[in-house]
Structures are given as C-alpha cells and as structure tokens.
Amino acid sequence: MRGVEEDLAAGGGPAHAGEPRLLDDTDVPAALAVCAQDPVAAVLATTRLEQAALHGLRRVGGQLWGYDAGGRLAAVCWAGANLVPVVPDAAVREDALDGFAAFGRAQGRRCSSVVGDAAAVLGLWDRLAPSWGAVREVRSDQPSMVIDHAPAVDPDPAVRRSTPGEYDLVLPACVRMFTEEVGYSPVAGTGGAYEARVRSLVREGRSFVRIESGASGPQVVFKAELGAVAGGVAQVQGVWVDPARRGEGLSEAGMAAVVTLTRRAVAPTVSLYANHYNERALAAYRAVGFRQVGTYATVLF
C-alpha cells in the first residue's frame, strides 16, 4: 500500500480501493453522503463539510481524510481544531481507523480533542495514543440523544435568543459553564478564539438565554447554544443553569424552549450528548422528551 506520507504530499485524487487518502474539494459531496448515513453521529463533521461545499476546504481551515472501499468513499475524518472520525460502516471500521491513525501519526497532534461516535473515536485513540502522548481526559461514555417532536414539558416563555447587545452578559455565563465542565477557563486575555466563537453564536441566533434582574443587575440564569447545525440536525451544547438556581426546573423548561424554537426555525431534529455520570442532566433531557440513539466519546488534550 502506498505510504500515507506520500498521500499527504500528493493531495486528493484517485486511490486504490481499501486505501486512505487526503481528500480535496471534489470529494466533498461524497463525504457529505457518508455523513448522511448517520446524521446525528456525524453532525460535527457535516457542519464543516457543508461550509467546505460553499467555500472550499482550505478556507474552512482543516483537512479531510477519506477511506475508499469497494470503489466508493466509505469513511471520512475531519481534521481541524477537533478530529472527528465518521465511519458508519462497521465492516470497514478497523481498516479505516488504521488509515486515519497513519495520517495522525504522520502529522502529529494538531487538534484539541477527538470527538464523535464512540466506537470510531475510541478505536482511533487506541491507535494514536502511543505516539500522541499525554491526554487530559478520556470521556468514553457520553449518551447521544435526540428529539424530533414537540417537547413533553411546557417551554419556558422567558427563554429566547440572546442579542448582540447582551454579549457582555452571555460571555461570563459561557465561561462559567466551560470552566465547570472542562476544568479550566477558556479565556486567555481579550479577543481570543473562545470569545469570538461566543460572539458568532449570538450574532447567528444560535445562543439561547433566560435573563433575570439580580441584585447587581441583569444576569443569565439559563443558557444553551446550538454548537453545530447541519444535515437537518441541530446539536445543543453548553447547557448551563446558574448554580444558585439549580433544582427549580429551569433546565427542563429551558431545554423545552430551545427545542421548540430550534425545530421551528433551524432544524427538525435536535440532538445533544452528555457524560454518562451526569445523571441529573440526563434525567432532565429525558423529561423533555430526548431519547438515546447512540454514544459519543471525547478525548481531551
């Protein structure tokens, strides 16, 4: 089999069946078709591929790795800030992950996480771990849940899209959520990538909040974002309730509002994933009407 380093140098183009290759813009439609086989599991990759279909892979800021089998593209892996393997056909999983791992070893680690369907993520990490070194955390069991109907509880009428003028209220809540979830602050100075991401989500109408008046002025008591939207799926991320207000049912009613607003104007299917040990959050999502359809995994560096 031709070496992966040769593929990296050569770029896209024909490859023998059963070989990994670096894909180019002409491969994006076929890659989207691979992702469409499991749109919930693949939504993080599909988001980037839909952008690449419009603007080209180079402008989107990542690479696309592929694996051909039986004369067709059978698996893909988005390699950007996150590494997202998509291998819907279990029959080619081992060979495809071998190929993707060869690309990863040749390039070295450039991502902050490996995330997606658990079988693909954990299989890829098993292959990369010896050469990529230390990892901060492996979250191997994250139930992937969806809702594609009206929520089972009444939506909170106070939950709405945030506005650009509320960015200075939204950002601290996002930072608190991230720090609680990951263990460190995502903010390093001002005007960084995290701040730009939050600002973009607010501007695009993908940030949802409940804001109340407090002793020191308005404050966010519930918030959530649509972190990925593609292929008819909107993935909710960053769900957070102010610790002082937990236990009041804000998460259930707030998520019901997010589902309602999202299904009305963004995508018919709303998804999310959470750590298996976060029983309170999982119970809240089930109460809203979410059901588990798979399992995600995340490797954090």
Disulfide bonds with the S-S distance in Angstrom:
none
